[in-house]
Amino acid sequence: MTHELETSQNPASGWMRPKDEAEQPLVIIVDDDPAVREAVQELMLSTGMECACFASPQELFAASVWERPGCLILDVRMPGSSGLDLQHHLAASGKRKPIVFLTGHGDIPMTVQAMKAGAIDFLTKPVRDQTLLDAVTAGIRKDLAQRADERIVERNVRRLESLSPRERRVLYEVARGRVNKQIAFDLGISEVTVKLHRANVMRKMQASSIGDLVRTWESLPAPMRETCAA
């Protein structure tokens, strides 16, 4: 098989390596053609990106590659499970990872299906180096942003868990725009008590303002917000 990546004049992706090694991205390449795997890997390595290559989805499932941020480069047609099947399986199993499809067998229905399911791009071989690098870089940035958002949610969940049941209810009422007098009436307590609970909520949630508190509230998973109203 001939080399199926067209060389561009400037193959550099502009990717900046994170200082934290745990956040160093890993590009995961899944393609049953060894020549394609090697060509894509060489391109990624030329820009300083680390890679892990697999000949099939089954090989990928057996590997431990999900902890690090990164991006998947998938062929569409492979023996056994297709790239689209793999995309669906990963979404169903909660392994969210941005995907760039790279295939010689693409068509419009496939492209639409992949993009609707959240793919970063659907590229056909041969592809310019820079086009592929740009897509992979976009995928990595998306994954890093998702992971940062998830850490914020986890932090806010821990803070919510430090609240008493009454404090959670006060948080719920404040987030829905109720003032102290209304909250006191609804809960059958004094305004002074509401103010004390509200101060505790602000402190435990480490919110600097009501706006900050509302943003923190909105970042929480919907089921947790619902339990605060009970």
N, C-alpha and C positions, 0 to 999 in steps of 0.2 A: 504494500500500500504506500502511496506517495504521501509526503508531508502535507497535511490538510489545513495548515495554518499559514495564511499569507503574512509575510513580514512587513511591518510598517517601518517608516523611517525613524520613529521615536517610540520604542517599545516600553519606555518607562511609564509606570502607572501613576506616579506621584504619591504612592502609598507611604505613609509615615508609620514606622514601627512604634508600638506602644512601649513605654518604659517598663511596665509590669509584664514579666514573662508569662504570667498566667493569662494575660489578655492578648498575647501574641497570636494573631490569626492563623488558622489552618485551612488551606484550600483542599477540599475533598473532591477527588476526581473519580467518577464511576463511568467506565467505558469498557466494553468487551474487546476493543481493538487495542493491542499493546502499542502500536505505532502512534495512535492518537494520544494515549495516556502519556507516553514518553514526551511527545511534542508539547503537550499542554503543561506537563510538569516542568520541562526545561524553560518554558516561557515564564511560568510563575516564579521559579527559582532565580531567574535573571533579574527579577525586581525585588528579591529578598523575601518572598513569601514562602512559607513552609507548605509542603504538600503531603497528602496521603492518597495513594492510588489503589483502586479496587477494580477487579474485572467484572464484578456482578453485585447486585444489591445484597445477595446472600453473604458475600465477603464483608460488605459494609456493616451489615447487622451484627456480625461476629466481632467487630472491632470496637475499641473504646476511643471514640473520637469526638464525643458530643460535649465534653466539658469546656473545650476551648471555643472562642468565637471563630467565625469563619463563614465559608460559602461553599455550596455544593455545585460542581459542574457535572451535569448528567447527560448521558446519551439517551435518546428516546427509545430506540429499539435495541434491546439486548435479550439474550436467551433467558427464558423464564419471565420474570417480572420486568415490565417496561419502566422507563423513567417516569412516565405519568403515574403508573401504579405506585412507584416508590414515593413520589410526591404526595399522593393520597395517604399512603401508609404512615409516612412521617407526620403529617398533619394530624391524623387520627390518634397517633401514639404520643402526641405532645412534644415531639422532637422538632421544634420549629427551627429551621435553618434556611436562610435565603438560597434560592436555587437559580442557576443559570443553565438553561438547556442548550446543548451544542450537538447538533445532529445533521446528518446528511439526508434524512428522510422526513423532514418536516412538511406540514401543509397548514392551511389556514385553520381548519377545525382544531388541530393539535395546538397551534399557537394560541388560539382563543381559550381553549381549555386550560392550558398551562398558566396563562396570564391571569385568568379569572381566579385560579387557585393560588395566586400570589407570587408567581415566578418573577424574578428580577428582569429576565430577558429570555428570548427564544431565538437563538442564533443558528444559522445554517452554515455548514462547511462548504467551501473554504471560508474562513473568517479572518479579518485583519487582526493582527496582534492587539492593536490599541483598542479595537472594539471589544474584544474579549476582556482585556485588562480593565477597561472602564466598567464593564458590567460586573466583574468580580469585585472590584473596589467598591462599587455601589452596594453590592451584597454584604460585604464585610462591614461597611459603615452602618448599614441597616441592622445587622446582627449586634454590633457593639451598642447601638442606641437602644435596641430592644432589651439587651441584658442590663443596661444602666437603668432603664425604666423598671425592670423587674426587681432590681435591688432597692429602688426607692419604695416600691410597693411592699416588699418584704419588711423594710424598715418601718413603714407606717403601720403595717399590721402588728408588728411587735409593740409599737407604742399604743395602739388601740387596745391590745390585750392587757396593758397595764392599768386601764381605766376600770373603775367599779361599774356595776350595772347602771346605777343612777347617773354617773358621769357620762356613760355612753349615750344614755337617753338625752341628756342635756346637749351633748355634741350633736346628736341627730336634730334636735329642735333648733339649735343655732344654725346648723347647716341649711335648714329649710327656711331660714329667715325670720324665725320667731324672736321676739324681744323678751327681756327678763320677766316682765309683768305677765305676758302670755304664757311663758313656760311655767311660771309659778302657779298660775291658775290651773293649767292642764295637769300638772303633777301634784297639785294639792300641797305645795310647800311655799315657804316665804320667799320673797325676792332676795333677801339677804342670803338664804341658803342657795338659791340659784346662782348668785354671784360667786359664792365660794366654790360651788361645783364647776362653774365656768372658768374660774381662775385655775383650778386644778387641771381641767381639760387643756387649757392653753399651755400650762407648764409641762404636763406629761406628753402632750403631742408635739412639744417644742415649736409651737406656732408663734410667730412674731406679731401677727395681726389676725383679724377675723378673716380677711381675704386669704391669708396663708393657711388658716385652719380649714376654710372651705375647699381650697385646692387639695389639701391633704385628704380631706374627707372624700372628695371625688376620685382620688387615686385608688381608694380601697375597693376590693372586689365587691360586686353588687350583693352577693349573699351576706357578706359581713355587714354592709350598710343596713340591710333589711332586718338583721337581728337586733340592731341598736334601737329600732323602733318598737320592739316588742315590750 
